[in-house]
Amino acid sequence: MSTLIRRTTTGCFTSGRRTALALALLASPGLACGDGDGDKDYPEESELPDAPDVPLPDEDPWIAEHYEPVMEQAAQMSSEELLATYPEPRTLDAVSYDALSATYLDQIADYAGMTAAHNELLAKSGFVAVSTDATWTFATTYLDLYFNDLPVLVTTDSVLFALHKSFDSILLAFEQQVLIDEIDRMLAGMHSELAAKVKGGQVPEALDQAARDMDMYLTVGRQLLTGDAIETIHGGDVGDEVQRVLDAVAAEQPQGLELFGVAYTYDFSQMRPRGHYEDDPALQRYFRAMMWLGRTDMAMVVFDEDQQPKFNRRGVEAAFLANVLLEDGAARDHWQRVDDVLVRLIGERDSMNPTDMFSFMGELGVDTLDALAAASDEAIYGALIGSSYGIQRIMSQIMYTDPTKPQIVLPRVYHLMGQRFTIDSYTFNNVTYDRVQDLRTGGKLQRMLPKELDVQFVLGNNGAAHHLSDELEQYPYQGVLHEMRFLVDAHPQDFWDSSFYNGWLNAIRALNDTTNDEQKPEAMRTRAWTDKVLNTQTSSWAELRHDTLLYVKQSYSAGDGCEYPEAYVEPEPAFYERMAHLGALGRELTDQLAADGIEVWGVGDYFDHMQQTMVTLEQIAHKELEGEVLTPEEWDFLRGTIEEELIGCGDVGYDGWYGRLFFDQEKVGEFKPTIADVHTAPTDAGGTPKGWVLHAATGRPMYLVLTVEDCSGVRAYIGPASSYHSVLTEDYERLADSDWGVQVSDGTPARPDWTESFIP
């Protein structure tokens, strides 16, 4: 009953694309434009049976009540109407005071190396960013400002950078102390149980091919994780296939893969260790193993060129077998502990997982391999298609689709340790081929690459859309942006609190808050400042994607205390309030893990300090906006931003509230520019193979010089700011931090055009 097919199309099964937006929040790693000739070296397609004719589930009533009016509006919307619907904040053309006469500016300008070009922007907007190779990290920049007796600006960028470094360290600690061992135990237990069932004659003959597939799948996973040679149960051609996959992993280029009843192009370039997995051999092995477990599909329902469903029983059998092995091999608890960590830190899975399969088995009334072998296709398929089991919102394999053909539909799949759904990847999918449409005509738009501005607009930054005017003229996808913005805005608070990843996104969304705009300094009400906020948000988003690149489903396609002469906190109280909430959320999520016996020492205390610090910054920001005098305790807090001390034989340690915002104190002074691949496009719009990989990156910190006018005159402050970069490579080249670090060291890489308003 199990038949091999060649998968050439995928997508989300719904009654239509726009309903799918609401129900599935789609995202994609990269469709190729063309007729599918890229698959020509793969085996010829064998026919799967047509899916049984079963009734489809009713549409969610929320669609008709809330979403359909938005769809109707989007279907008629022009780009001008989009920009009018989401206007930029009211801004000043220029500050009303003489920014060049600000107290301390002479010392700051001399220190930062400001030029006439910097002065021109400063005079107009009251602030400017200075790109320099003199900075090292945010912490060392604050220290250097102290040693040079300069007035410090506490920036939102520096707070978010500390969040990035700490989250990366916390995730690393969970991986090293918990996840690697749990995955090892899980895979070994499943493989041992499979061997016992095969040798004991407990696998029905009808499931023999699924068992052979599972043998190969588990052997590859174990070898990738341990680096040891693992014997297959079946030997022979199964062992040969294991070696072929391992060779493909080493080659790190897309190749054909036949497994679980389908053949498709598998993007083995994703197997290159990146992020904090790059330098440690054990982490490299863990990275590859989790990529294999997270990206290898057990497809249960696939779709032909006309988007008609085909039932792949072999995929169902393999998924069912995986669950039986988890249960009978005493491996389910190991899987659960890993999933508990990833759900709380990153988010929910984007496919059927073992928990779903256990529920599905119960609803189907099938609890043994023999019962599965006896179940009819109609019973299994009907239970699948009449539910949400296996629906994907993010496509994660290379697919070829014809611009004239119907929009692809993602298969229903099972993953043992599936990668996670995030709304930023969902955004990239829906604004690129072949998801993106001109909703006024229904025609596909051959937009192969997204922009960082797409994500920031959907997350609430109206100004980002206004930077997309040229893009909207070429690709009129304004209706899609409008729909996605509505859907993201409609998410309740419990969505943003469901994982630390979502909470981080929600924190940078707070920088869009305009409640206190009239009270902010003039410089923060200029048009250029809205671009500075966009740079802060985009840089932090890039760092978030860097920290989580293994788990997020990519769219394809004895010291002196510091006492500054003056100090000023970037007055964004809504942001600090949201960050305090994120600290409380982090404590809550990790306490839940600790209650289940999954604990990393010091994480709870870190989140407590983070929350308390953000509460203090929020209080100071409110007082600055209200013109209130800070208390002596608040001044002491600002003067104690960071301290440096010698530890042992010349080692440097950092203290102060900013130093303690870093979970791993050894990384406070570490300079490590970050880069993460966020989207893949196999071809250009004409179908020519390109292997484009879009990266989001951050470079060396800049100086941010801000002037503020109050009753005592105009004063200048200086602090560190993030530097965002967008990087495009070809031939599926995925850059690691070390590659990017070389480029940054060789000179400042190019920045997006929209930063020119505040970076000369």
N, C-alpha and C positions, 0 to 999 in steps of 0.2 A: 504493500500500500504506500510505501515511501518512494517518492520519485524525485530525481534531481531536476531542477529547473535553472534557467539562467535569469537572474533578476536584473532587469534593465530600468525599472522605474520603482519609486517608492513615494510615500506620502502619508497623510493622516486620513483615516477612513471617516468621512462625514458625508452629509448630503450635499455639501458645497464648500468652496474655499472660505467664504466670508463667515459662515457659521462655524467653520473650523477655527477661525481666529478666536472666537469667543470661547468655544468649548475646549480647544486644545492649546491655545497660545503657542503657535508654531514657531520653529526656528530651524535653520539649516546650515550644515557645514560646507556645502558647495555642490551645486548642480553644474553639469557641463552642458554647454549649448552645442547641439549637434544631433546626428542621427544614430548615435550609439556605436559608430565604427571603432571607438576606443576599446570595445569589448571583443573585437573580431578574433583575437587569439584564444578566446576562452571556449570551452566546450559548447557544442550546439545544444539548443534548448530541447528538453524533453517535456512533453505535455503533462501538466498537473491536471487533475480533474477540475471541472468547473465547480465553484462553491455551491453547496446545496441552496435551494431557494427557501430562505427563512425570513420572517418578518423583521424589520429593523426597529430599533427602539424609538420611542417618541422623542421629539425635540424638546429640549429644556425650555420651560415656559419663560425663564428669564430672558431668553433671546427675543421673544416677541414683545415683551413688555419694555425692556430697556435698550436692547441692542439694535433692533430693527430700525427704530427712528434714526439712530446714528448711521447705520448702513445707508439709509435713504439719503441722508445729508451728504455722506461721503461720495455717493455715486454721482452727485452733481457738482462736487466741490472743485473749484479751480485753485491754482496755487496762490493767487491773490486772496481768495477767500480763506484759505488755510492761515495765511499770515495775519489776516484781519481777525480771525477767530482766536489766534494765540499771539496777541501783540507783545512786543518787547516792553519791559518795564519803562516807566517814564524816566527819562534821563536828562542830565544837563549836557549842553554842548561843550561847556568848559567851566572850570571853577572860577569864582568871582574874585578871588584874592590872588596876590602875587606869591605863587608857590616858590619861586626862586629866592625869595627873601627869608625863607623859613629858618628858624633857629636850628642850629646843628647841621644845616644842609652842607655848609662848606666842608666840615669834617667828614660827613658821609660821602660826599661827592669825591673827595680825595681818596678815601678808603676804597670805595667801590669802583673807581676808575670811570666815572661818568663822563660822557662826551657831550658835544653840542647837540647831537641827535637825542640823547637822553633828556637833556634840558628842555628841548622843544616839546617832547611828550609830557614831561613833568609840568611845564608851564601851562599846558592846555588842560590836562586831566588831573593834575594834583598828585599823580603817582606815576611810577615807571618801574619796569623790571630790567635788571642789568644782568645780562648773560656774562659769565666769567668762568675761567678755569681755576680761580683761586679758592673756590669752595670745595669742601670735601663731603661732609654730611650735614644734616640739619643741626645735630647736636654740636658738632665742632664749629659750625658757623655761629651759633649762639655764644659759645665760649670765646670765639675770636672777637665778637662784638663787645663782650665784657672787657677783655684785655685791652681793647682799644678805646674804652670809655665812650661807647656810642649808645644812643638811645634805641632800645630794642622794640621791635614790633613782633608780638606774638601772633603768628599767622595760623589760619585754619589749615594751610598746607602742611605745616610742621606737625600739627596734631594728627592729621590723616596719615602722614608718613610714619609716625610712631605706631599708629594702628596697624599699618601694613607690616612693619617689621615684627611687631608682636604677634599678629595673627599667623604670619608665616612661621614664626618660632613655635607657637603653640601647636599648630598643625603638624609640624615636624616632630615635636615631642610625642604627640599621640601616635604618629606613624611608627616611630622608633620603639616606643614603650608598649604599644598595644597592637596596632594594625598589622604590622609585618608578621608577627608571631601568629595572630589569629587567622590570617589568610593562609599561612603555611599549614596550620593544623586543619583548617577547613578542607583545603585541596587534598592533603594526604588522607584525611578520613574518607572523603568521597571516593578517591581513587582506590583505596583499600577495599571499601565496600563494593565498588563496581567489580573488582577482581573476584571477590567472594561470590557475588551473584553470577558472574559469567562462568566461573569454574564449578559452581554448584548447580548449574542448570536452572537458575531462577529467573533468567531473562527469556521471555517468550520469543519464539522464532521470529514473529512479526516485528519485534523490536531489536533485532540483531544489528541492523545498520545504525540505528540510533545509539546503541551501546558502543559500536566501533567509533562513531563520531565522538562520543563522550570520552572514550579512551584517549583519542588524539587530543581533544580539547584540554583535558585535565593534565595530560603529560606535558603539553606545551606550557601551560600555566605553571606547573611545578618546576620545570627546567628554567623558565624565565626567572622565577622567584629565587630559586636556590643556586643556580649556576651549576648544579650537579646533573650528571647523566641519569635520567629516569627511564626505566624500562617500560615499554607499553605492555598492556595485557595481551593484546592480540598478535603483536609482532608483525613481521612481513610488511605489507603495504601500509599499515598504520604507522609503523616506525619510519618508513620512507616519507610519508606525508608530514610527520612531525619534523623531520630534518628539513624538508622543503620550507616549512613555515619558519623554522629557526633561521634558515638562510635568508629568507625574505625579511625577517626582523632585523638581521644584521645589515642588509642592503639599504634599509630605510627608504624604499621607494614603492609606489603603488604596484601591486601585482594581483593576479587573479587568485581567488580562494574558493574552493569547493568544500562546503561543510553544512551539515544539518539540512540537506535537501536543496540548497541553492548555490549558485555560482555567481560571484560578483567581484568587482574591483575593490580590493581591501587596501586602504591607505596606510601602508606600513611606515610611511614617513613620520607618522605620529609616534612611532616607537623610539624616536630619539629623546633621551632624557634631557629635560629642560628644567628651569626653575631651580629650587633647592635640591633637586635630585641629581644634578649634573656631576658633582664631584665625588660623591661617596659610592663605592661599588655596591653596597647593600641597598642603598636607595635607588641606584640605577636599576637594579634587578627588580625591586618592588615596583618602580615606575612602569617597566615593560610588562610585568605580570598583570598589574591593574589595568593597563591599557588593553591588554588582551581580554581580560574578563569583562571590561566595561564597554568594549566596542564590537565584540564578536556576537553577531545576532543568531538567535534561534527563532527564525521567522516562521510564524504559524499561518498567517494569511498574507499573501502577496497579491499584486495587481498587474494585469497585463497592459499592453500599450493603450488599450481603450479604457483603462482603469476599472476593469471588471475583476472581481475577486477570484483568486485561485487558492484552494485549500491545500496547505503543505502539512500533511499529517506527520511527516518525519520531524519537522520542527516541533510540533506539539509533543511527540513521543520523547524527543530529547529533553525538552523543558520539564516534562513530567518526571522523566528518569532522574534529572538533576535534583529535583525535590525529594524523590525517594531516597537518593544517596545521601542528601543532607540529613534526612530524618533517621534512616537506618544506620548511617555511618557516624552517628553522634557528632555531626558537624554543624547542625543547625544553630546551636548556641554561638559557635565561632562566627558564623555568618551574621547573626543578629547583633553581636557586639560591634562588628565593623559597620554595619548599617546604622546602628544607633549613633555612632560618632558622626558619620557622614550626613545623616539626616539633620542633625542639630547644627553642624558647622556649615554645611554646603546647601543641602536642600533635598527635596524628594527626587526619586528616580524618574526616568522618562520612558519607562517601558514596564512590562510585567516583570515582577521580581518574585522571589520565592514566597513571600508572604501572600502576594496575589494568587500565586499558583495553588497554595494550600487552600485558599478560599474557593478558587475555581474548581478544584478537585472535589471539595465538599458539595458545591452546588451541582456539579455534574453527577455526583453519586459514585465516583470512581476513586478508589483508595489503594489499589494494587496495580502492579504491572499487568497481571492477567486481565483485570477488569478493563484496563485501558485498551488492551489488544482486542477485547470483545466489543468495545463501544463502537457505535456507528459513526461515520463521518458526519451525518446530519446532526446527531446529538452533540458532538464536540463542536462543530462549526456553529451551530445555533446558539450554544452557550457562550461562545466567544463573541460572535458578532452582535448578539443581543445585549452586550455589556460593554464596559469601558476597558476590559482587560486587554493589555498589550498595546494600547494606543500610544503612539509616539508623537511628541510635539517638536522634537528636534531630529532632523535627519543627519546621520553621521557617517555616511559612506559616499563614495564617488558615484554619481549617477549621470547618465546621459539622457537628454530629453529634447525632442524636436519642438521649436517654437510654435509650430502649427498644430501640435498635438494637445490633447486635454492636459490640464495640470496634473502632475503626478500625485499619487496617493501613497502614503507611507504604509509599510507592512505592519501587521500586528506582530510584535516580537517579545521574546523573553530574554533577559540578561541576568546572569548570575550575580554580577556586581555592576549594574548599569551606571553609566555616567548620569549626571544630574541635570535637571531642567533649571534654567535661569531665564529671567525675562530679558536680559540683554542679548543672549543668544537667540531667543525668540524674535527679538526685534530685527537682528541681522538677517534672519531667514526671510522674514516677510517683506523686506525692502530689497531683496536680490532675486535674480532669476532662479527657478521659474515660478516662485510664489508671487512676486510683485506684479501688480497689474495697474493699468489705467482703469479705474473703476467706472469711469464714464463710458468706456467702450468695451470693457472686459478683455482687452487685448493684453498679452504678455509683454512685459518690458524687459529688454535684454540688458539689464543693469547687473553686472557680474560682481561688483565690489561695493560693499557698504562704506559708510563713513562713521567716524566716532560721533559725529553730530546727530546721527539717527538715534543712537542710544540716549544721548543726553536730552534730546527733545522729548522722547517718549517718557523719560524719567521726570519731565516737568520743566526743563529749561526752554522757555519760549524763544530766547535769542538764538538758540542753535538752529531752529528752523529758518530764521532769516539769513543765516549764512549758507543755507542750502538752495537759495533762489536759482542759481545757475544750474544746479543739479536737477531741480524740479522742472526747469524749462526743457532740459534734455530728456528727463524721464518723469513724466507727470504722475508721480505716485503719491500726491498729496492726500488723496482719499484714504490710502492705506495708513499713512502716518496719523491721520485724524482718528481712524478706528482704533489703532493700537494705543494712542494716547488715552482715549476713552477707557479702554480695557484696563490699562495699568492704573489710571486714576481711580477706577472702580474697586480696586483691591482693598479689602478691609484691613484694619490694623493687625489682625491675627496672621495675615499673610506675611507682613513685614516682620513679625515677631517669630515666624516659624523656623527661621534659621539665622545664623550669624551672617551669612552671605546677604540675605535679604535685608537684615538690619543695617548692614554697611551701606547698601544701596540707598536705603531710606535716610541714612544720615547725610549723604551727599545731596539728596533731594532737598534737605532742609535749607541748603544754601540758595534755593530758589524763593524762599520766603520773602515777601515784600512788606510784611506788617510794619516794620520799623524803618522803612526806607527814608521817610521824611526826617527822621532823627539822626540818620547816619551822616558822617562827614561828607562834604560835597564831593570829594574825590571818589567816594564809594557810590555816588549817584550819577557818575558819568557813563557814557556809552562804553568807554574803554574798560571800565571796571566790570561790566557784564561779561566781557571777554576774559578778564582775569578770573572771574568765578568759574566760567566754562573751562578754563585751563586747570583750575584746581580740581573740579569735578572729574574731568577726563583723566587727569594724572592719577587720581585715587582709584578710578575705575580700572585703569591699566594695571595698577599694583594689585588690585583685587583679583583680576584675571590671571596675573602672574602667580599669585599665591595658590590659586585653585586650579591651575591648568590641567592637572591630572584628572580631576573629578568633574569639571564642568564640561558639558557636551558642547563642543565647538560648532559654531555654524559653519557650513561649507559654502559650499561653496567655501692724701693729707693736704687737703686742698683749701683754697680760699673760696668763700661763698661769693657768688656773683652779685654785684650791686650795680645795676645800670643807672646812669644819671637820670634817665627818663624811661618810661615803659608804657606801651599802649597795646591793648589786646584788640585784635580785629573784631569789631563789635557785631557778632552774628549770634545773638542769644538763642535763636531757634536751632541753630546748628549745634551749639554746646548742649542744649537741652536734649536733642536727639542723640548726641554722643553719650550723654549720661545714661539715657535709656538703653543704648547699646551696651554700655558697661553692665547695667543691671541684667540685661538679657543674656549677656555672656556668662554672668555668674549663675543665672537660673539654668541655662542649658548645660553648663558643666556640672552643676550640682545634681542635675538629673542623671548625668552619666556616672557621677561618683556614687550615687545611690544604687546604681547597678553594678558597682565594682569596677568602673572604668574611670580612672583618676590619674591626672598628671599633677605632681606636686607644684604648688605655687600659683596655679592658674586662677583659682578663686580669689586669692589675695590681690593678684594683678588686676582683675576686673573691679574689685572694690576700690582700689586706688584710682583706676581710670574713672569710675563713676564720681568719686569725691572730687577729683581734679576738674572734671567737666562742670560739676555744679558750681565750683568756685569761679571758673572762667565765665559761666553764664551770668553769675551775679555781677562780676566786674563789667561784663559787656553791657548789661542793663544800666549800670551806674554811669558808664561812659555815654550812653545814649541820652540819659536823663540829665547829664551834667552834674551828677552828684560826686562828692569828694570820696575817694577811697579811704577805707579805714587803715590804720597802721598795719593790721594783720594782712590786709590785701596787698599793701605795698611790699611787705616782707615776702609775701608769696611771689610777687613778680620779680623781686630782686633775687630770689632764690630759684630762678628758673632752672639753672643747671650749675653743677659744681664738678670740678675735676680734682681727682686725688691720685697719688701714686700708691700702687699696691704691690708689695713684694719687690722684686728686682726689676724695677723700671716699668711695670705694667701700669696702664692708666685706667682708672675707674671713674664712673660718672654717677652723680647723685643729683639732688634737686628734683622738683616735681616733674620736670620734663624728662630727665634721665630715667626716672622710675616709670615713665609711660612705655618703656621698652621691657618686654617680658624677659628677653635674654640680654643681660647686661653686657655680655661680651660683644654684642652687635650694635651697641649704641653708637660707637664711632666707626662702624664699618661702612666703607664706600662700595656700593654694589649696584650700579644701574640695572634696572629690570626691563625685561622684554617678554611678551607673551604673544603667541600666534592666536588670533581670534576668529579668523575666517579663511576658508580655502575656496578658490575658484579654479577648477580644472582647466577651463578653456576661456578664450575671449568670446565676445559676442558673435564672432563669425565661425566659431567652432574650432579654431586653431588651438592645439594643446599649449597651455601656458604653465599650469601648475602654480598659479599665483597663491601666495600665502601673505595675508595681511597681518601685521603685528601692531600691537599697542605697546609703547615703551615710555620710560621716564629716564631722564639723564641727570647730569650734575645739577644740584640746586642753583637757582638764581638768587640774586639780591632783589628784594622788593622794597622800594623806597616810597613811603607814604607821607603826605603832608596833611596835617589836621589843624583847622582854625578853631580857636576857642577864645574865651574872654581875655586870655593873656597874650594872644597873637597867634602866629602860625608856627608850628613846630614840625620837624621832620623826624621820621623814625625809619629804621631799617631792620629787616628780618629775612629769613630764607623763604623761597617760594619754589614750587615744583616746576619741572620743565617737561612738557608732553611732546612726544614725537610719534608719527605714524610711519611705519616702515613696510615696504612691499618687496617681496622676493619672488623669484621664479623657480621652476623645476622642483617644487615641493620642498624648498630649502626652509627649514624651521630653525630660527636663530635661538641660541641659548644665551644666557646672561654673559658668558665669557666672550662670545662673538660680539655682542653689543657693547660690552665694556671696552673692547679694542677700538671700535668706531668712536665711542665717546672720548676716549683718551687721545685719539688722533685729531680731534677737533669737534666743535659743536655741530651735531647733525641738524639737518633742516627741520623747521617747525611748520605747522599748518599756517596757511595764509591768515586765518582769522586771529592769530596772535599778534599781528603787526601793529595793532592799535595801542599796545602797551609794551612791546619788545622791539626796539629799533634794530 
